Amino acid sequence: MRYLLAAAMLVLASVRPAPAMPQRIVSINVCTDQLLMALVEPERIASVSFLAADPATSVRWRQAAALHLNHGRAEEIMALQPDLVVAGTYAARATASILKKLGYTLLELRPAASIQDIRDNLLTLGQATGSLNQARKLIDVFDQRLERLRYPAEGTRKLFVNYALNGWTSGTGTLVADLAHHAGFDVAGDRLGFQGLGNVSLERLILLSPDLIDLGNDWADPPSLASQSQGHPALQSLLQRTAQVSVDEPLWSCGTPWTLDALAQLRQARDALE
């Protein structure tokens, strides 16, 4: 018992109270990684998650590759002696729970489901890291670009469908839907009445007759029963008569200032349909 008490005291002694401007910030989520790198100078970032250095999941992978990478385990985070840990609300829950119980300062950000959520997360993280001015500057630039990309409100929305393996696509209340709306499109959820992600059969997709399709990056994965459906004659016929776009997954899997690059692609495709 004496040894357990001593170990607990040692752990608690290593916990740093969060100063007004944290000097050792650790992020354990690929979305918060990218926001953190946008707001905070590298010397104050003690670590980001290993996914931040993967170009398949992160826009800022080059910047992340120069930083210490973590795998979201509680023991490795504690060893870094952070004065602020930034996490998402759904990933690495066991680690977040342990760090909270041990008294570490933990900021949890919800995944962005809209453009407004991107602004809110930037302001929240900016406040917590002492980088509020930088957050406001980023948002100003973000909003100016958004205004240039926004499709005229009086325009008629066409239908955009991001069609992933097994028929998964975006409904209302998602970041993809909000971007599509700003670019002058409906998504499948607008027409079929579902929120979040939904499964749409190939037959229903053909009946929807979308104006623009993004098949996503996962169709290029190693051959599987799911990916074989891409060769279905009905889908191939639909693709031959439908405009296509290929948005890099990291642009809208996380809500960041670079998510507007995805909007730019959708807006360009919308203009081309005219």
Helices and strands as residue ranges (DSSP letters): H 2-13, E 25-27, H 30-39, G 42-44, E 45-49, G 50-53, H 61-65, E 69-70, H 74-79, E 84-88, H 93-101, E 106-109, H 115-129, H 132-149, E 158-162, G 165-167, E 168-170, H 175-182, E 185-186, H 188-192, E 197-199, H 202-208, E 212-214, G 218-220, H 225-228, G 229-231, H 233-240, E 243-244, H 249-253, H 259-273
